[in-house]
């Protein structure tokens, strides 16, 4: 009996060590990925996957490493069984499609995207990637925006769909949604190259919105009509043009008007609530400088931060301490 007990304990300890080894290897592999050392990442993650072949996270990261290394066929051969298994998650489908796209298997990639969205109909990442894919394979068909909007509706906490939608609406001269979606995006993804790009889109779209109004928005939603009307009431402030200071004044008056009207209760909207909190905290000026200052005039923005150091530090602290996340059920397009 004692021998049996010892064997059971030994097996248990061995199993625990085995699992810990896979976990440690996975962590090391991810670290290599973060360092752009794809060769070592693949070596380590392959070993982790051998130890735990059903571990979705490990297999996903190994598949992603193959994608980054340009090993599309090998990566797809790894990912396909996982995508066909009950352990697949939405990232499994996302990486599988990336590998198929890398290998120019366009038709199969589209099929896998569709299967993925049927399996995970609330995956913002899959909607974002599939929309981008459709824009590439069907240029000019405006097919991508349908899926970006679905991503915003069904997974409002995922940032990528706001980014793609803001770019799309700016190109289509629908500047109201370009600034709305753009501002949501930069609050979710605040320090990337896409952030800078989106700030430029927002600044240009505000200028165009006040120049052209809603001429390009013939199918505007009730929310868009009411919010645009209230924003365009501030047009006299723009008589000498748009700059960060003018935008701060206009956006401040808009918030005061919005929250003193029944519209705030009719259309609760997290990005407006976020702006109002910044105004109440006394850092709305700094926030608007962060949004528009560097893209409008970098030297002027740097001078502003030097002459308003306390306000800018307070804004940065507020931004670091508050995670911005859109609320479900606030889709108004």
Secondary structure, DSSP 4 states (H G I P E B T S, - for coil): -HHHHHHHHHHHHHHHHHHHHHHHHHHHHHHHHHTT-HHHHHHHHHHHHHH-TT-HHHHHHHHHHHHHTT-HHHHHHHHHHHHTSTT--HHHHHHHHHHHHHTT-HHHHHHHHHHHHHH-TT-HHHHHHHHHHHHHHSTTS--HHHHHHHHHHH-TT-SHHHHHHHHHHHHTT-HHHHHHHHHHHHHHS-SSHHHHHHHHHHHHHHHHHHHHTTTT-TT--HHHHHHHHHHHGGGGGGTT---HHHHHHHHHHHHHHHHTSTHHHHT--HHHHHHHHHHHTT-HHHHHIIIIIHHH-HHHHHHHHHHTHHHHHHHHHHHHH----PPTT----
